[in-house]
Amino acid sequence: MTEQDDIQAIMAEVPHRYPFLLVDRVVGCEPGQWITALKNVTYNEPFFPGHFPSQPVMPGVLIVEALAQAGLVLGHRTVEAEGGTIVYFAGIDGARFKRQVVPGDQLLLQLEIGQAKKRLWRFDAEAWVGDELACSAQLMAIPDRRSGS
């Protein structure tokens, strides 16, 4: 793990904070191409008491949110390298949930920029638990390449 991949660096790249910061660590990244990140799922997550409390399951929308946040880190590192400022989440297509995510699981978040046009990026996104696919989706983002605030 390099200095740029720790939680402090992630917090500098995304505006999210507890309880909505869902990326714990970046394990690899090639700006403009791909990112691999981790989300550790613990029983202490604030959503478990209200989401199937007798048999806790991570809500699918939060799995997609974790993927989107990993995409935000990739987007930030990409536009920063190009002199830009921020990336905005723009949409979701084809989200599929293949496996329940429960306390004790570790989500491996993998995203590749599948198509990058001037105003719209498409990410191919997958969340894995071990060797099992938990979720796949196509995410879209709009990069803001303006300098400054």
RANOR-V466744 format. One record per helix or strand of 3 or more residues. SS is the DSSP state (H for helix, E for strand). FROM is the first residue (numbers start at 1). TO is the last residue. Records with the same first field share a line. If there is no record, write none. Layout:
SS = FROM-TO / FROM-TO
This chain:
H = 3-5 / 7-13 / 48-50 / 60-81
E = 25-30 / 34-40 / 86-97 / 106-116 / 121-129 / 132-144
